[in-house]
Amino acid sequence: MIRWLLATFVALVVINSFTPWLRRLGLGRLPGDFQFKLFGRDVFVPLASTVLISVLVSLIVKWL
């Protein structure tokens, strides 16, 4: 359980750091990706993009 929570957190951090590049690919605009202002800062929570990338990575790993 803790491994999955840690993996999800790491995926969120990685996706958040690559946000400008991923938006050009269409990720970050999916239903379930949240963006809001909190204390004057933009906060981006890419839940749907994280699930999509996780599924793609698991299919690639299973294929290899």
Secondary structure as UniProt FT lines:
FT   HELIX           2..17
FT   HELIX           19..25
FT   TURN            26..28
FT   TURN            31..32
FT   STRAND          33..38
FT   TURN            39..40
FT   STRAND          41..46
FT   HELIX           47..63
//
